[in-house]
C-alpha cells in the first residue's frame, strides 16, 4: 500500500520504490486496515481530544466529546480502487469537496422534513402502533447515518443501539492514549527540563483512531495542533466546549505583572491561589487521603512542603474539570 495509496506526507515524501532504505533514513510506516468497521458501507475515523497538563507525574484528561469523520464513497476492499481517495481517506479537509458530502446542517434539515412528512402521514391514516414504532426506529437510523460528520456521543448511541460493547471500545481508546504518552514521556521530559517551566505548560492533542470490523481500536496518528476551526454548528458545539474546558482545567488566568511581579524568579507565582489552599479547604483531597491510609495524619507527616504543594495543585486542577 505504501507505493499505491496517494497520501500527502509532506513536500519531501516519496513513494516507496521497493529498494532497500538507506542507513539513517527516516520512514513512517503504517499498516492499512483492510477490514474497517463500516456504517452504512462507509469508512470513518474518530477524533478524540486529550489534554495533558503534566508529564512528571503524567496527568491526562480526555474530553468526553469528539468527532466522527466519514469517507464519502462506500468502501470496497479492492486494490484496484486505491486511487479513490473519497473511499479510503476520512479526512474532513478532503471529503468536504466531494459531491457526496452531507453536512450536519443538511442532515438535520432532511431529518426535520422527514419527521414532518411522517406526522402528516399519521394524521391521514390509522396506523398500527407497532408499525409506527418500527418506522420511528428506521427513520431515526437513516437520519443519523446521512451526515458525513457525527459527534462522538452520537457514535456511542449508535453502538449501544446496535448492541456493540461501547465500554470495551472506550477502554481500548483510553489504553491507547495512556500507552502512547508513556512511550514519549522520557523524551518530552528532557525537552521540558531544558526549555520551559513545567508548571506553566499544557498541551491539547488530537488523537485519530479507527475501528476494524471486530471492533478493535487502532491508532492512526496523534496531532499536536488539532484544528479548532468551526465550519459547522456541530463543530461549534464540540469545540467551543473543548476550548472552555481546556483553559479552565489548565488554570489559565490573566497575567498582571504589577500583582505577580517577575514570574521568572518563582514559577509558582503564576498560581497565587495555591497560597490560600490548605488540606482543610479541599474536602475531596481529605477523602482521597483517607482512602490511601486509615488515618491521614501519618500520611501527611511524611510529605515534604513540595509534595503538599504538588498535591494541592493537582487536586485544584482536577476539581476544575467539567467534561
C-alpha positions in Angstrom: 0.0 0.0 0.0 2.9 2.4 0.7 3.6 2.8 -3.0 -0.1 2.7 -4.1 -2.3 4.9 -1.9 -1.9 8.6 -2.8 -1.4 10.1 0.7 0.3 13.5 1.1 3.0 13.1 3.7 4.7 16.4 3.0 6.9 18.0 0.3 9.8 15.7 1.0 7.7 12.5 1.0 8.4 10.0 -1.8 6.6 6.8 -2.8 8.3 3.6 -1.8 10.3 2.3 -4.8 10.9 -1.2 -3.4 14.6 -0.6 -2.8 16.4 -1.2 0.5 16.2 2.1 2.6 19.4 4.0 3.1 21.1 3.8 6.6 19.8 6.6 8.8 16.8 7.3 6.6 13.6 8.3 8.4 10.4 6.4 7.5 6.8 6.5 8.6 5.2 3.1 8.2 1.5 2.2 8.7 -0.4 -1.0 8.2 -3.5 -0.4 6.2 -6.7 -1.5 7.9 -8.4 -3.5 5.1 -11.3 -4.6 7.2 -12.6 -1.4 8.9 -15.8 -1.1 10.7 -18.4 0.4 8.3 -21.5 2.4 8.9 -23.9 2.1 6.0 -21.0 1.0 4.0 -18.7 4.0 4.7 -15.3 4.1 6.4 -14.9 6.5 9.3 -12.3 7.6 11.9 -12.6 9.1 15.4 -11.1 12.3 16.5 -10.5 12.4 20.3 -9.3 15.4 22.2 -6.8 14.9 25.1 -5.4 17.5 27.4 -2.1 16.8 29.1 -1.2 19.1 32.0 2.0 17.5 33.1 4.4 14.6 32.4 6.0 14.4 35.9 3.8 12.9 37.0 1.7 12.2 33.9 -1.7 13.9 34.1 -4.2 13.2 31.3 -7.7 14.5 30.7 -9.8 13.0 27.8 -12.6 15.3 26.6 -15.9 13.4 26.7 -16.9 14.6 23.2 -15.2 14.3 19.9 -15.8 13.9 16.1 -16.6 11.0 13.8 -15.5 11.8 10.2 -16.7 9.7 7.3 -15.4 8.9 3.8 -18.0 10.0 1.2 -18.0 6.9 -1.0 -18.9 3.4 0.1 -15.9 1.2 0.9 -14.9 -1.7 -1.3 -11.9 -3.9 -0.4 -10.4 -4.0 -3.9 -6.8 -3.0 -4.7 -8.0 -1.7 -8.0 -9.7 1.3 -6.4 -6.9 2.6 -4.2 -6.7 5.8 -6.2 -10.2 6.7 -5.0 -9.4 9.0 -2.0 -13.0 9.6 -1.2 -13.4 5.9 -0.5 -10.2 5.3 1.5 -9.5 8.5 3.3 -11.6 10.0 6.0 -10.0 13.5 6.2 -12.6 16.2 6.5 -10.4 18.6 4.6 -10.6 16.2 1.6 -14.2 14.9 1.8 -15.8 18.3 2.2 -15.1 18.8 -1.5 -16.9 15.6 -2.5 -20.2 15.9 -4.2 -21.5 13.2 -1.9 -20.6 15.1 1.3 -23.6 15.7 3.6 -23.1 18.5 6.2 -24.6 18.1 9.6 -26.9 21.0 8.9 -28.2 19.4 5.7 -28.8 16.1 7.5 -30.7 17.9 10.3 -32.8 19.7 7.7 -33.6 16.4 6.0 -34.4 14.9 9.3 -36.9 17.7 10.1 -38.5 17.3 6.8 -38.8 13.5 7.3 -40.4 14.0 10.7 -42.9 16.5 9.3 -43.9 14.2 6.5 -44.3 11.3 8.9 -46.5 13.4 11.2 -48.7 14.4 8.2 -49.0 10.7 7.2 -50.1 9.8 10.7 -52.9 12.3 10.5 -54.2 10.9 7.2 -54.2 7.2 8.1 -54.7 4.9 11.1 -51.5 3.0 11.6 -50.7 0.1 13.8 -48.8 1.2 16.9 -46.1 -1.5 16.4 -45.7 -0.3 12.8 -45.3 3.3 14.0 -42.6 2.3 16.4 -40.8 0.3 13.7 -40.9 3.3 11.3 -39.6 5.6 14.0 -36.5 3.5 14.6 -35.8 3.1 10.9 -36.2 6.9 10.2 -34.0 7.8 13.2 -31.3 5.5 12.0 -31.4 6.8 8.4 -31.2 10.4 9.7 -28.2 9.8 11.8 -26.3 7.9 9.1 -26.9 10.5 6.4 -24.4 13.1 7.8 -20.7 12.9 6.9 -19.7 14.1 10.3 -21.0 13.0 13.7 -20.3 13.8 17.3 -18.6 11.0 19.4 -21.7 10.9 21.6 -23.8 10.1 18.5 -21.5 7.3 17.6 -21.8 6.0 21.2 -25.6 5.9 20.9 -25.3 4.1 17.6 -23.0 1.4 19.1 -25.3 0.9 22.0 -28.4 0.7 19.8 -26.6 -2.0 17.7 -25.6 -4.0 20.8 -21.9 -3.1 20.4 -19.9 -3.1 23.6 -19.1 0.6 24.0 -17.4 0.2 27.3 -14.8 -2.1 25.6 -14.3 0.5 22.9 -13.8 3.2 25.4 -11.4 1.1 27.4 -9.3 0.4 24.3 -9.2 4.2 23.5 -8.1 5.1 27.0 -5.4 2.4 26.9 -4.0 3.6 23.6 -3.9 7.2 24.8 -2.1 6.3 28.0 0.5 4.0 26.4 1.2 6.4 23.6 2.0 9.2 26.1 4.1 6.8 28.2 6.1 5.9 25.1 7.3 9.6 24.6 7.4 10.5 28.3 11.2 10.4 28.7 11.8 12.5 25.5 9.2 15.1 26.4 10.5 15.5 30.0 14.1 16.0 28.7 12.8 18.8 26.5 10.7 20.4 29.2 13.5 20.4 31.8 15.8 22.2 29.4 13.5 24.6 27.5 10.5 25.5 29.7 9.0 25.8 33.2 7.0 22.6 33.8 4.4 24.4 36.0 3.3 26.7 33.1 2.9 24.0 30.4 0.0 22.1 28.9 -0.8 20.6 25.6 -4.1 19.8 23.8 -3.7 16.8 21.4 -5.9 15.3 18.7 -6.0 11.5 18.7 -7.1 9.9 15.4 -8.3 6.3 15.8 -10.2 3.7 13.7 -12.1 0.5 14.4 -11.9 -2.7 12.4 -14.8 -5.0 11.8 -14.2 -6.8 15.1 -14.4 -3.5 17.0 -10.7 -3.4 17.8 -9.4 0.1 18.1 -6.3 1.2 16.1 -4.2 4.3 16.5 -3.8 6.3 13.2 -1.9 9.4 14.4 -1.6 12.0 17.1 -1.8 15.7 16.2 -0.1 18.2 18.4 -2.1 21.1 17.0 -5.6 19.8 16.3 -7.8 22.0 14.2 -10.2 24.2 16.2 -11.8 25.7 13.2 -15.6 25.7 13.3 -17.1 25.4 9.9 -20.4 23.9 11.0 -22.7 24.2 14.0 -21.6 20.7 15.0 -18.0 21.9 15.2 -19.0 24.8 17.3 -21.0 22.6 19.8 -17.9 20.4 20.3 -15.0 22.8 20.0 -16.4 25.8 22.0 -16.9 23.5 25.0 -13.5 21.9 24.3 -11.6 25.2 24.5 -13.6 26.4 27.6 -12.8 23.1 29.4 -9.1 23.1 28.3 -8.4 26.6 29.6 -10.4 26.0 32.8 -8.7 22.7 33.7 -5.3 24.1 32.8 -5.9 27.0 35.1 -5.2 29.7 32.5 -5.6 33.2 34.2 -4.9 36.7 33.0 -1.4 37.8 33.9 -0.9 41.0 35.9 2.8 42.0 36.2 2.1 44.5 38.9 0.3 42.0 41.0 2.5 38.9 40.5 5.9 40.5 39.8 8.6 38.7 37.9 7.4 35.2 37.5 10.8 34.1 36.2 12.1 34.2 39.8 9.4 31.9 41.1 7.2 29.9 38.6 4.6 29.3 41.4 3.7 33.0 41.2 1.7 32.0 38.1 -0.7 30.3 40.6 -1.2 32.6 43.6 -4.3 30.8 44.6 -2.2 28.0 46.0 -1.1 30.3 48.7 -4.6 30.2 50.1 -5.2 26.5 49.6 -4.8 24.1 52.5 -5.7 20.5 53.1 -8.6 21.7 55.2 -10.1 23.7 52.3 -10.0 20.7 49.9 -12.6 18.2 51.1 -12.1 15.9 48.1 -8.4 15.7 48.9 -9.1 14.7 52.5 -11.3 12.0 51.3 -8.7 10.7 48.9 -6.1 10.6 51.6 -8.4 8.8 53.9 -8.8 6.1 51.2 -5.0 5.7 50.9 -4.4 5.4 54.7 -6.6 4.5 57.6 -5.5 7.7 59.3 -4.4 10.7 57.3 -2.0 12.1 59.9 0.8 9.6 59.4 0.5 10.0 55.6 0.7 13.8 55.9 3.7 13.8 58.2 5.8 12.0 55.6 5.2 14.7 52.9 7.6 17.5 52.2 6.3 21.0 51.6 6.9 20.5 47.9 4.9 17.3 47.9 2.0 19.1 49.7 2.1 21.9 47.2 2.1 19.4 44.3 -0.9 17.5 45.7 -2.9 20.7 46.3 -2.1 21.9 42.8 -3.3 18.6 41.2 -6.4 18.4 43.4 -7.3 22.0 42.5 -6.7 21.2 38.8 -8.9 18.0 39.0 -11.7 19.9 40.6 -11.8 22.5 37.7 -12.5 19.9 35.0 -16.0 19.8 33.6 -16.2 17.0 31.0 
